[in-house]
Amino acid sequence: MSKTITSEIKIAVELDENRVPEKLMWSAQDGGIELEEAKAMMLSIWDSSAQETLRIDLWTKEMPVDEMKKFFHQTLVAMADTFQRATQDEKMADTMKDFCDYFAEKMALKA
C-alpha cells in the first residue's frame, strides 16, 4: 500500500461590514505561496453525485474593470487548454479558442 500525501490550498477572504470582499489572500505551501494577495478568483468544483458544478466567484472592490476583462479572457483561454488536455477533443478546443479570440477582439484586449 502506498503512502498518500495531503496538500492544502488555503483562501482567506477579508470582508467589509456589508460582507463584500475587500481582500483576497491565498496560500499553497507546496507551491511556495504564502498569503499572496489577489483581486479576483474563480473556483469550480465538480460534484459527481449531483452531476453539477459548484462555484465560488469573488472579486474585491479594488478590481478594475479592465483587469476583470483580462482575467476573464485568460481564464477562458486556460479552460480551453484544460478541456483539450482532459478530453483530447482538439476540434472543440479549437472552437473554444476561436471564441477566446473573438472575446479578446470585442473587449479590445488584443492589438
Long-range contacts (C-beta under 8 A, 24 or more apart in sequence): 11-41, 11-43, 13-58, 16-61, 20-61, 21-58, 21-59, 21-60, 21-61, 22-60, 22-61, 22-62, 23-60, 24-58, 24-59, 24-60, 39-63, 39-67, 40-67, 40-68, 40-71, 42-75, 69-107, 69-109, 70-109, 72-103, 73-100, 73-103, 73-104, 73-107, 73-109, 76-100, 76-103
